[in-house]
Amino acid sequence: MAHRPIAINQTLWQVLDSLKIKDEICSRMIQKSWNDILGVTLARNAEYQGFHDSVLAIKVVHAAWQKEFKRYEKELIAKFNTYLGTRMITKIHVIAPSFGDKKTVRKGRGRK
């Protein structure tokens, strides 16, 4: 009986899951490559908040960015999952800033 080959990344994620550290490893990988995965514009307007049970949480600097992230959610999920090498993220939870939150100052906008 022939065995179907399993990709090493799938096996690795299964091992990490059995050790109960899959989410933590995934979280660290996302944080490390945040700018590369999102690109300059999106990365400057969003902050990583967490990853748990296949949900990536991000906080945006303005409510308008919340709409942009929701509009491109499927494409962003695909980019993150491609980077991770497996289907880890199934949803992106976008958090808009609360009333009274200080706006994040982004470098390169003429602000000090």
Number of C-alpha atoms within 10 A of each C-alpha: 3 4 5 6 6 8 10 10 12 13 11 12 20 13 13 16 14 10 9 11 13 18 19 15 14 20 17 13 14 21 15 11 13 19 15 11 18 15 11 11 9 16 15 17 16 23 18 16 15 18 22 14 11 14 16 21 16 18 19 25 21 17 14 10 18 20 14 13 19 15 11 10 17 13 12 18 19 16 15 22 17 13 15 16 14 14 14 22 20 15 16 18 17 23 18 18 16 10 6 6 10 9 10 14 13 12 9 7 7 7 7 7
